[in-house]
Amino acid sequence: MTKLFPQSFELSKNSMETTLSHCNAEAIKGEIKNCPKSLEEMISFSKFALGKNRLLALASQRTKKSDFLLRKIKKYDRKKIVACHEVYLPFAAYFCHSISSTQIYAVDLVEPETRLPVSTVIAICQMDTSAWPANHVAFKILKFSPGEGEACHWMSNIDLAWIAVD
């Protein structure tokens, strides 16, 4: 019997398994999480997690260009944020979570030669990793253990971060 699209099926199956493991995993201490299946659910969860009705969505505007300079870094002084990452199911879904001790930054990128703006990207730093499980993928990449440092990452252009507007 010939398999139809065996590689894409395995990728989809693995992606769905990863998504379900994130959505079904126990929350880290201080984390609130949800896997909304619509924008309305995402906004509702974000309002709940942040305890506010007025929200601002932050998104990265990525460029295909790989060489750039940092022009400006804007830190948003917020106690809480909600980060929503696209996940892979046979329908649209996101993995959204709010972790205490998180910082969010907007970073403006410029073209090195002309100094013209290229894009803005969002960076998120979890400042306290002490309650994270020791087998978290971030520790493998960063080569440290829970509580030994912060874990920062860039938001992709399909992710959203939410902050409360005062």
trRosetta pair geometry for C-beta under 8 A, 3 or more apart (Angstrom, degrees):
i j d omega theta_ij theta_ji phi_ij phi_ji
3 6 4.0 50 122 -66 137 108
3 9 7.6 -110 174 24 114 142
4 9 7.9 93 92 -38 66 128
5 8 4.4 -38 174 44 108 113
5 9 5.6 118 111 -28 88 92
6 9 5.7 -58 -146 36 30 112
6 10 6.3 28 159 -18 66 106
7 10 5.9 -56 -149 37 31 108
7 11 6.3 31 153 -18 65 106
8 11 5.5 -50 -145 38 35 114
8 12 6.2 36 155 -19 66 105
9 12 5.7 -56 -148 39 30 110
9 13 6.0 30 153 -20 66 109
10 13 5.5 -53 -141 39 31 112
10 14 6.1 29 158 -16 66 107
11 14 5.9 -56 -144 40 27 107
11 15 6.0 28 156 -20 64 110
12 15 5.6 -55 -143 39 28 112
12 16 6.2 27 158 -18 64 107
12 88 7.1 -139 -140 154 58 123
12 90 8.0 53 -173 -78 121 77
13 16 5.9 -55 -147 37 27 109
13 17 6.4 27 153 -19 62 107
14 17 5.7 -54 -146 36 31 112
14 18 6.4 33 154 -19 65 105
15 18 5.8 -53 -149 36 30 111
15 19 6.3 33 152 -20 64 106
15 87 7.9 157 168 179 89 67
15 88 3.6 -27 154 85 122 144
16 19 5.5 -52 -146 36 33 114
16 20 6.2 30 156 -17 66 106
16 88 6.1 -97 -68 109 54 87
16 89 5.8 91 -119 -110 89 57
16 90 7.6 11 -96 -30 128 75
17 20 5.9 -54 -145 39 30 108
17 21 6.3 31 154 -21 64 105
18 21 5.7 -56 -149 34 30 111
18 22 6.6 29 153 -17 64 103
18 87 7.8 -154 103 -152 88 99
18 88 7.4 42 64 47 104 106
19 22 5.9 -58 -153 35 31 108
19 23 6.2 20 156 -12 67 112
19 35 7.7 105 174 -140 92 139
19 87 4.0 118 -125 172 109 118
19 88 5.4 -148 -46 56 133 61
19 89 5.6 -139 113 -56 162 85
19 93 7.0 85 -171 90 136 132
19 95 7.1 -153 -146 -52 74 117
20 23 5.7 -58 -139 44 33 107
20 24 5.7 12 166 -3 69 118
21 24 6.3 -65 -132 50 23 97
21 25 5.9 42 162 -47 62 103
22 25 6.0 -42 -142 10 24 116
22 35 7.6 122 104 -84 93 120
22 87 6.6 -147 62 -110 138 138
22 95 4.9 -23 130 -118 133 151
23 33 7.9 -164 -133 140 47 118
23 35 3.9 -6 -121 -44 117 149
23 87 7.3 140 -47 134 109 175
23 95 6.2 -124 -73 -107 77 98
27 31 4.4 -159 -176 84 96 101
27 32 6.8 12 -143 -101 148 22
27 33 5.4 -179 -104 14 102 109
27 97 7.8 169 -132 -136 95 116
28 31 4.2 70 57 -5 80 133
28 99 6.7 9 74 -118 123 112
28 131 5.4 121 174 116 95 104
28 132 5.7 -13 -133 -100 139 58
28 133 7.4 -120 -102 -17 98 79
29 131 3.6 -107 47 -165 111 148
30 99 6.1 67 113 -160 98 64
30 100 3.9 -81 180 17 125 113
30 101 7.4 19 148 12 155 95
30 128 7.9 22 60 86 164 123
30 131 6.2 127 16 46 108 158
31 97 5.5 -7 -169 -173 106 116
31 98 6.8 155 -152 79 56 49
31 99 4.8 -17 -98 -97 86 78
31 100 7.7 -116 -67 2 47 74
32 48 7.9 -143 156 113 145 97
32 49 4.8 178 92 -122 137 103
32 97 6.7 162 82 -154 48 62
32 98 4.7 -1 53 52 97 100
33 95 7.2 -7 -167 -177 111 80
33 96 6.6 161 -152 91 61 55
33 97 3.9 -15 -100 -101 92 94
33 98 7.6 -165 -72 22 53 59
34 41 7.6 -145 142 156 129 102
34 45 4.4 -132 54 -132 152 146
34 49 7.9 -135 2 -51 117 123
34 96 5.2 -13 64 64 83 102
34 97 7.6 166 21 -79 56 56
35 87 6.9 -40 -143 34 108 149
35 93 5.8 16 171 179 95 114
35 94 6.8 -179 -154 84 55 46
35 95 5.5 -19 -105 -101 85 59
35 96 7.2 170 -93 20 30 76
36 39 8.0 102 135 -93 132 10
36 41 3.4 172 -148 110 109 110
36 42 4.3 -168 76 -65 155 63
36 44 7.6 146 -109 51 136 93
36 45 5.6 -135 -52 -4 124 136
36 84 7.6 -32 39 -133 113 127
36 93 7.1 171 92 -151 42 65
36 94 5.6 -3 60 53 85 98
36 96 6.0 17 7 3 103 128
37 41 6.0 45 42 32 56 153
37 91 6.4 26 -157 113 110 119
37 92 6.6 115 -168 90 63 71
37 93 5.1 -28 -106 -101 68 83
38 41 4.7 98 55 6 80 100
38 42 7.0 -140 97 -6 44 87
38 92 7.4 82 -93 93 46 114
39 42 5.4 -53 -148 35 35 115
39 43 6.3 33 155 -17 68 104
40 43 6.0 -55 -148 37 29 108
40 44 6.2 30 154 -19 64 109
41 44 5.6 -56 -145 39 31 113
41 45 6.2 31 157 -18 66 106
42 45 6.0 -56 -148 37 27 109
42 46 6.3 27 154 -19 63 109
42 84 5.7 35 -149 -114 120 159
42 94 5.8 37 -96 48 121 142
42 96 6.0 152 -136 -55 82 148
42 160 7.4 65 167 68 142 139
43 46 5.6 -55 -145 37 31 112
43 47 6.3 33 155 -20 65 104
43 55 7.0 -170 -147 43 83 149
43 162 7.9 159 -118 -109 54 149
44 47 5.9 -53 -149 34 29 111
44 48 6.5 28 152 -17 62 107
45 48 5.6 -58 -151 38 32 113
45 49 6.0 26 156 -16 69 110
45 82 7.2 148 117 -155 91 151
45 96 5.6 113 108 89 141 147
46 49 5.8 -54 -139 40 30 108
46 50 5.9 9 166 -1 65 115
46 55 5.7 59 125 -117 125 159
46 82 4.4 -150 -122 52 86 160
46 84 7.6 -61 -70 -43 114 122
46 96 6.9 -92 -67 -176 82 145
46 162 4.1 -6 -153 93 139 168
47 50 6.4 -68 -138 50 22 96
47 51 7.9 130 167 -47 52 4
47 52 6.5 -114 -145 81 66 47
47 53 5.7 32 -143 -109 120 45
47 55 6.5 -104 -79 -39 73 126
48 51 7.5 18 179 -70 26 44
49 80 7.0 -159 142 159 86 132
49 82 5.1 106 82 -83 141 119
49 96 7.7 -150 -13 140 155 112
49 98 4.2 153 173 -7 131 146
50 55 6.8 121 53 -99 155 104
50 80 5.5 177 -118 102 70 120
50 81 7.7 13 -93 -124 111 22
50 82 6.2 -90 -45 -25 104 110
50 98 7.0 -167 -63 -107 68 152
50 162 6.7 -117 -34 121 141 108
50 163 7.3 145 -122 -159 146 30
50 164 4.5 174 165 -57 129 107
51 80 7.8 77 18 56 99 151
51 164 7.3 -22 67 -85 68 148
52 55 6.6 139 97 -69 105 74
52 164 3.7 96 30 -135 154 118
52 165 7.1 170 148 43 143 53
54 164 6.8 80 81 -166 70 67
54 165 4.1 -79 127 62 107 105
54 166 7.9 -151 78 -35 124 7
55 162 5.0 -13 -171 -166 126 106
55 163 6.9 144 -157 74 72 34
55 164 6.2 -53 -103 -106 64 43
55 165 6.3 -178 -107 -3 9 94
56 162 7.1 147 74 -154 44 55
56 163 5.2 -20 59 63 96 87
56 164 7.8 43 15 131 84 5
56 165 5.1 103 -31 -60 100 104
57 160 5.3 -30 -161 -165 106 114
57 161 7.2 136 -161 73 54 45
57 162 5.7 -27 -100 -97 63 72
58 76 7.7 -125 -53 -28 154 154
58 104 6.9 129 57 165 159 135
58 106 6.5 -122 -154 -80 128 107
58 122 5.1 122 138 -100 113 141
58 155 7.7 115 114 40 94 163
58 160 7.2 133 67 -166 48 60
58 161 4.4 -25 63 66 102 99
58 162 7.5 -172 17 -77 79 24
58 163 6.8 35 -13 -1 116 105
59 122 6.8 -108 -169 -12 10 134
59 155 7.2 -126 -146 120 43 134
59 157 7.0 65 168 -152 97 53
59 159 7.2 167 -132 87 75 55
59 160 5.5 -33 -84 -108 93 69
59 161 7.5 177 -73 22 44 74
60 119 7.5 50 176 153 74 119
60 120 7.0 -146 -141 106 51 62
60 121 4.4 24 -137 -136 107 63
60 122 4.8 -117 -64 16 84 85
60 154 6.8 67 -93 171 155 93
60 155 4.8 176 -24 89 117 92
60 156 6.4 -141 50 144 136 14
60 157 5.0 -102 89 -87 94 58
60 159 7.0 37 14 57 107 92
61 119 4.4 -151 100 -157 88 99
61 120 5.3 51 34 48 104 73
61 121 7.3 -120 47 -73 53 54
61 157 6.7 73 -121 -121 22 106
62 119 6.0 88 -129 159 14 165
62 121 6.6 57 -86 -95 70 102
62 156 7.3 -26 -36 -166 140 55
62 157 4.2 -100 9 -51 110 123
63 68 7.5 110 59 -61 130 140
63 109 7.3 -139 18 88 125 138
63 118 5.1 -77 -8 164 160 102
63 119 4.5 -165 -26 -22 103 133
65 68 6.4 102 111 -54 109 102
65 111 7.3 -24 140 -106 165 87
65 118 6.1 -98 59 -154 133 136
67 111 8.0 59 102 -148 85 59
67 112 5.7 -50 144 -8 107 127
68 109 4.2 17 159 -177 144 113
68 110 6.3 141 -167 65 88 33
68 111 6.6 -57 -118 -95 76 34
68 112 6.6 -156 -130 -41 24 82
68 118 5.3 -102 -119 34 128 156
68 119 7.9 -56 -121 37 163 89
69 109 7.0 141 69 -159 38 64
69 110 5.1 -30 64 64 92 90
69 111 7.8 0 20 96 91 11
69 112 5.3 115 -27 -95 106 70
69 115 7.6 -33 52 -114 134 66
70 73 6.6 7 176 -52 123 96
70 107 5.9 -52 -135 -173 102 108
70 108 7.3 104 -165 75 57 58
70 109 6.5 -45 -101 -103 46 61
70 110 7.8 66 167 18 4 86
71 108 4.3 -53 60 100 108 107
71 109 6.8 160 1 -121 94 9
71 110 4.5 83 -53 -21 117 116
71 115 7.8 109 -97 -165 116 80
71 117 7.2 -66 4 -102 158 75
72 107 7.5 176 88 -150 50 44
72 108 4.4 27 47 31 88 120
73 105 5.5 -10 -172 -173 93 125
73 106 7.6 158 -157 80 45 47
73 107 5.2 -7 -107 -106 76 79
73 108 7.8 -135 -67 21 37 73
74 105 6.5 149 76 -160 48 66
74 106 4.5 -7 57 56 106 95
74 107 7.8 -159 24 -72 68 36
74 108 7.8 61 -9 -19 100 96
75 103 6.6 -29 -151 -175 103 111
75 104 7.6 131 -155 83 56 47
75 105 5.3 -32 -97 -101 60 86
76 81 7.6 92 92 -82 128 125
76 103 7.9 154 61 -171 71 63
76 104 4.9 -17 47 80 115 99
76 105 7.2 -164 7 -88 79 33
76 106 7.3 70 -34 -11 103 94
76 163 5.7 -81 154 -97 148 169
78 81 5.7 96 95 -61 133 86
78 104 6.7 -2 41 29 116 112
78 163 4.9 -132 -62 -148 167 115
78 164 6.7 146 -141 38 124 83
79 100 7.9 -20 164 -142 82 75
80 98 5.5 28 -173 -172 104 122
80 100 7.1 -42 -99 -106 86 57
80 102 7.2 57 -139 47 39 107
80 164 7.3 45 73 -5 94 114
81 98 6.5 -177 87 -129 39 85
81 102 5.3 -108 36 102 104 126
81 104 5.0 102 -74 -34 163 133
81 124 7.1 -142 90 -127 147 113
81 161 5.7 -3 174 -175 123 104
81 162 6.6 152 -170 75 70 52
81 163 5.3 -34 -114 -87 87 81
82 96 5.7 15 175 -177 106 105
82 97 7.1 174 -151 89 68 21
82 98 4.7 -45 -94 -72 70 98
82 161 6.9 156 83 -161 52 54
82 162 4.2 -6 58 54 104 106
82 163 7.9 -169 24 -68 72 38
83 96 6.9 175 89 -146 41 58
83 97 6.2 -18 59 61 84 71
83 98 7.6 147 13 -87 68 47
83 102 7.7 -129 -23 -178 116 155
83 124 5.7 14 -86 -100 139 170
83 155 7.1 -143 -146 -100 107 113
83 159 6.9 0 -175 176 86 120
83 160 7.8 165 -157 91 45 48
83 161 5.2 -18 -104 -106 68 83
83 162 7.9 -156 -70 21 27 71
84 94 4.4 16 -178 167 103 138
84 95 7.1 160 -153 78 55 40
84 96 4.1 -16 -99 -95 86 91
84 159 6.3 166 89 -163 58 71
84 160 4.6 -2 58 61 110 89
84 161 7.3 -173 20 -82 73 34
84 162 7.1 47 -10 -13 109 103
85 94 6.4 145 69 -162 34 81
85 95 5.0 -19 61 59 92 93
85 96 7.7 173 18 -78 60 44
85 156 7.6 76 -138 29 86 107
85 159 5.0 -18 -107 -113 59 109
86 92 8.0 -60 -141 -156 97 74
86 93 7.7 112 -159 84 58 51
86 94 5.8 -53 -99 -104 41 76
86 156 7.6 -80 25 75 105 126
86 158 4.5 -34 -5 133 139 116
86 159 6.5 -120 -6 -79 80 60
87 93 5.1 -48 66 99 99 98
87 94 6.2 137 8 -133 90 21
87 95 4.8 83 -44 -24 127 97
88 93 7.9 -117 -20 56 4 103
89 92 7.9 -39 62 54 96 4
89 93 4.8 36 23 14 124 135
94 160 7.7 -26 -138 34 153 104
98 102 7.6 -133 -165 19 58 145
99 102 5.2 103 77 -50 85 123
99 126 5.5 -5 98 -122 143 113
100 128 7.1 -19 101 51 86 126
101 126 6.7 68 101 -169 88 62
101 127 4.3 -114 163 61 98 99
101 128 3.9 34 94 12 164 108
102 124 6.3 -7 -174 -172 109 97
102 125 6.8 159 -157 83 59 49
102 126 5.4 -28 -102 -103 84 60
102 127 6.7 -166 -91 3 26 86
103 124 7.3 160 84 -157 51 49
103 125 4.6 -6 57 58 99 102
103 127 6.1 72 -10 -46 102 113
104 122 6.7 -12 -169 -170 97 100
104 123 7.3 158 -156 84 49 52
104 124 5.4 -14 -105 -105 76 74
104 125 7.8 -166 -74 23 33 71
104 161 5.8 157 -135 161 142 153
104 163 6.6 -140 53 -66 152 125
105 122 7.1 152 81 -157 52 52
105 123 4.5 -10 60 59 104 99
105 124 7.8 -168 24 -74 73 33
105 125 7.5 36 -4 -5 109 105
106 120 5.6 2 -177 -179 99 116
106 121 7.7 157 -157 80 53 33
106 122 5.9 -28 -101 -100 63 69
107 120 6.7 154 75 -159 43 63
107 121 5.2 -23 62 64 99 83
107 122 7.5 171 16 -91 82 19
107 123 5.9 45 -16 -10 121 112
108 117 6.4 -57 -173 -129 107 100
108 119 8.0 -176 -150 100 50 34
108 120 5.3 -29 -98 -101 60 84
109 117 7.4 96 80 -160 53 60
109 118 4.5 -55 106 60 98 110
109 119 5.2 4 49 59 115 70
109 120 7.0 -174 12 -87 81 30
109 121 6.5 42 -24 -2 119 103
110 114 7.9 -135 170 84 94 71
110 115 5.2 7 162 -159 136 47
110 116 6.3 156 -157 75 87 25
110 117 5.7 -56 -102 -97 76 37
110 118 5.9 156 -127 -5 18 93
111 114 4.8 17 89 47 123 94
111 115 6.7 -84 69 -29 72 10
111 116 5.0 7 27 53 115 80
111 117 7.9 12 -4 69 83 8
111 118 5.3 127 -51 -62 73 108
112 115 7.7 -2 -176 -69 16 54
121 154 5.6 -17 165 -152 126 112
121 155 7.1 173 -178 53 76 78
122 154 7.1 120 79 -162 52 61
122 155 4.1 -4 78 28 106 126
122 159 7.7 -130 67 92 126 109
122 161 5.6 -163 165 9 152 133
123 152 6.0 16 176 -178 106 108
123 153 7.2 178 -151 92 69 27
123 154 5.6 -42 -98 -99 73 58
123 155 7.2 -143 -83 -4 23 81
124 152 6.8 174 91 -148 42 63
124 153 6.1 -14 60 60 86 73
124 155 6.3 75 -11 -52 107 96
124 161 6.5 176 -72 -98 122 139
125 150 5.1 30 179 156 103 130
125 151 7.1 161 -154 83 58 39
125 152 3.9 -20 -99 -95 85 94
126 129 6.0 91 114 -74 111 82
126 132 8.0 87 127 -56 145 132
126 150 6.1 176 85 -163 50 80
126 151 4.8 -2 52 58 103 91
126 152 7.5 -166 22 -74 60 45
127 150 4.7 -29 -122 -109 41 122
128 131 7.3 40 131 8 99 92
128 147 7.5 3 -167 -111 68 64
128 150 7.5 -14 -38 -102 26 81
129 132 4.7 -35 -172 9 78 128
129 136 7.7 -137 -165 59 112 153
129 138 7.2 -129 -129 98 140 137
129 139 7.7 153 162 -72 142 96
129 146 5.4 -140 129 -142 87 59
129 147 6.0 -137 82 -52 74 31
129 148 7.4 -46 70 38 119 56
129 149 6.9 3 24 76 131 47
129 150 6.7 161 -21 -122 106 33
129 151 5.5 90 -78 -13 131 108
130 146 5.4 93 -140 158 31 94
130 147 3.4 54 -99 -83 81 99
131 146 7.2 -175 26 -165 11 127
132 136 4.7 -30 163 -21 118 152
132 138 7.3 -36 166 52 161 123
132 139 7.4 169 111 -40 128 115
132 146 5.0 -169 61 -112 82 104
132 151 7.8 47 -38 -6 166 143
133 136 5.2 131 69 -44 76 87
133 146 7.6 -149 113 -68 7 131
134 139 6.7 -67 -172 53 46 170
134 145 6.4 -11 -133 -150 90 90
134 146 5.8 -84 -88 -16 64 112
135 139 7.5 -134 -156 51 10 126
136 139 5.2 93 70 -1 83 101
136 140 7.9 -154 100 -3 48 84
136 146 7.7 97 18 -77 122 92
137 140 5.6 -53 -157 33 46 114
137 141 6.4 38 151 -15 74 106
138 141 5.8 -61 -150 41 34 108
138 142 5.7 8 162 2 72 117
138 151 4.3 11 -178 -135 147 141
138 153 7.9 -103 -110 -47 110 120
139 142 6.1 -61 -126 53 28 95
139 143 7.5 107 173 -77 55 9
139 144 6.1 -106 -142 76 78 50
139 145 6.1 49 -148 -110 130 33
139 146 7.0 -45 -83 -50 137 59
140 143 7.5 16 -180 -71 23 52
142 149 6.7 -146 154 81 137 130
142 151 6.4 -123 -26 -110 154 84
144 148 4.0 -138 171 89 119 129
144 149 5.0 64 78 20 163 116
145 148 5.1 80 57 -8 67 128
155 159 4.2 -130 -170 82 94 128
155 160 7.7 117 -176 -65 139 7
155 161 6.0 -105 -80 -31 157 110
156 159 4.9 100 51 -5 73 104
